[in-house]
Amino acid sequence: MSTIGDYIRQQREQAKISLRQLADAAGVSNPYLSQIERGLRKPSADILQQIAKGLRISAEALYVQAGILEDRPADSGVRSALLTDPSLTERQKQVLIEIYESFRREGKPTPPTAEVISVVRDHPEAAQDAAQDTDPA
């Protein structure tokens, strides 16, 4: 993506929602969101967070695209796939990333993404339990 606006437009189109729907969900005006998508305005971190909620994607993904956060080291695409999966809630994405990172820290093989996502979709309570069992240290 060349700009944050291009990235937001791509995510909106993938989610199959209109500019008006996203503007309403994010709590911003249609013209303002249109200007962001066209690269005429640079949104603040707060606005990016609202847009991320409207798109149901990670705010971190938007922060990286906007240059607010540095992208983390390569993770074989697992982290990126989780952050951009529109069928996962923000909480599920956070839990899966925490689980994934804990496996990486321990040096254990990472479970296949598709299997983990399937488990979380079918058993969200298991993901919450797993998140409580992970050691953030």
C-alpha positions as CSV (number, residue, x, y, z in Angstrom):
1,M,0.0,0.0,0.0
2,S,1.3,3.4,-0.8
3,T,-0.7,5.3,1.9
4,I,-2.7,4.7,5.0
5,G,-5.8,5.8,3.0
6,D,-5.2,3.1,0.4
7,Y,-4.9,0.6,3.1
8,I,-8.1,1.7,4.8
9,R,-10.0,1.7,1.5
10,Q,-8.7,-1.9,0.8
11,Q,-9.8,-3.1,4.2
12,R,-13.2,-1.4,3.8
13,E,-13.7,-3.0,0.4
14,Q,-12.6,-6.4,1.7
15,A,-15.2,-6.0,4.5
16,K,-17.8,-5.1,1.9
17,I,-18.9,-2.0,3.7
18,S,-19.6,1.4,2.2
19,L,-17.7,4.6,3.0
20,R,-20.9,5.9,4.8
21,Q,-21.2,2.7,6.9
22,L,-17.5,2.9,8.0
23,A,-17.8,6.6,8.7
24,D,-20.9,5.9,10.9
25,A,-19.2,3.0,12.6
26,A,-16.0,5.0,13.3
27,G,-17.8,8.1,14.4
28,V,-16.3,10.4,11.7
29,S,-17.9,12.3,8.8
30,N,-18.2,10.9,5.3
31,P,-16.1,13.8,3.8
32,Y,-13.4,13.4,6.4
33,L,-13.1,9.6,5.8
34,S,-13.1,10.2,2.1
35,Q,-10.3,12.7,2.4
36,I,-8.3,10.1,4.5
37,E,-8.8,7.4,1.9
38,R,-7.7,9.8,-0.9
39,G,-4.6,10.8,1.0
40,L,-5.7,14.4,1.6
41,R,-5.8,14.1,5.4
42,K,-3.5,12.3,7.8
43,P,-5.6,10.8,10.6
44,S,-4.5,10.9,14.3
45,A,-3.9,7.8,16.3
46,D,-7.3,8.2,17.9
47,I,-9.1,8.4,14.6
48,L,-7.2,5.4,13.3
49,Q,-8.3,3.5,16.4
50,Q,-12.0,4.4,15.7
51,I,-11.6,3.4,12.0
52,A,-10.0,0.1,13.1
53,K,-13.0,-0.6,15.3
54,G,-15.3,0.2,12.5
55,L,-13.4,-2.2,10.2
56,R,-13.0,-4.8,13.0
57,I,-9.3,-4.9,12.5
58,S,-6.4,-4.3,14.8
59,A,-5.6,-0.7,15.5
60,E,-2.0,-1.8,15.6
61,A,-2.2,-2.8,11.9
62,L,-3.4,0.7,11.0
63,Y,-0.7,2.3,13.2
64,V,2.0,0.3,11.4
65,Q,0.6,1.3,8.0
66,A,0.5,5.0,9.1
67,G,4.1,4.8,10.4
68,I,3.1,5.4,14.0
69,L,4.4,2.0,15.1
70,E,7.3,0.1,13.7
71,D,6.5,-3.2,12.2
72,R,7.7,-6.1,14.3
73,P,10.3,-8.6,13.1
74,A,9.2,-11.2,10.5
75,D,6.8,-13.8,12.0
76,S,6.2,-15.9,8.9
77,G,3.0,-14.1,8.2
78,V,1.0,-15.5,11.1
79,R,0.7,-12.3,13.0
80,S,-0.3,-10.4,9.9
81,A,-2.9,-13.0,9.0
82,L,-4.4,-12.8,12.5
83,L,-4.5,-9.0,12.5
84,T,-6.2,-8.8,9.1
85,D,-8.7,-11.6,9.5
86,P,-12.1,-9.9,9.5
87,S,-13.9,-12.8,11.0
88,L,-12.1,-12.6,14.3
89,T,-13.0,-10.1,17.1
90,E,-10.3,-7.8,18.5
91,R,-10.2,-9.9,21.7
92,Q,-9.7,-13.1,19.7
93,K,-6.9,-11.5,17.7
94,Q,-5.2,-10.3,20.9
95,V,-5.5,-13.7,22.5
96,L,-4.2,-15.5,19.4
97,I,-1.2,-13.2,19.1
98,E,-0.4,-13.6,22.8
99,I,-0.5,-17.4,22.4
100,Y,1.6,-17.2,19.3
101,E,4.2,-15.0,20.9
102,S,4.3,-17.2,24.0
103,F,5.1,-20.2,21.8
104,R,7.8,-18.2,20.0
105,R,9.4,-17.1,23.4
106,E,9.4,-20.7,24.6
107,G,10.9,-22.0,21.4
108,K,8.1,-24.5,20.8
109,P,6.6,-25.1,17.4
110,T,3.8,-22.7,16.6
111,P,0.4,-24.4,16.0
112,P,-0.9,-23.9,12.5
113,T,-2.8,-20.7,12.2
114,A,-5.9,-22.2,10.5
115,E,-6.3,-24.7,13.4
116,V,-5.9,-22.1,16.1
117,I,-8.4,-19.8,14.4
118,S,-10.9,-22.7,14.0
119,V,-10.6,-23.5,17.7
120,V,-11.1,-19.8,18.7
121,R,-14.1,-19.5,16.4
122,D,-15.7,-22.7,17.7
123,H,-14.7,-22.2,21.4
124,P,-14.0,-18.6,22.3
125,E,-14.1,-19.4,26.0
126,A,-11.0,-21.7,25.4
127,A,-9.1,-18.8,23.9
128,Q,-9.9,-16.7,27.0
129,D,-8.7,-19.5,29.2
130,A,-5.5,-19.8,27.2
131,A,-4.9,-16.1,27.4
132,Q,-5.1,-16.3,31.2
133,D,-2.7,-19.2,31.2
134,T,0.0,-17.3,29.1
135,D,2.7,-15.6,31.0
136,P,3.2,-12.1,29.6
137,A,6.7,-11.8,31.1
